[in-house]
């Protein structure tokens, strides 16, 4: 699996796709975390 990731990282188009997916996933985790915090604060 690491070899596939390394091969994808060498290609600029694949690297762009990987970084875009990493950004989307991290943004979703962050927004979900803030939404959970807001929910817990408002229902307390």
Protein Blocks (a to p, Z undefined) as FASTA:
>chain_A
ZZmmmmmmmpmklmmmmmmmmmmmmmmmmmmmmmmmmmmmmmZZ
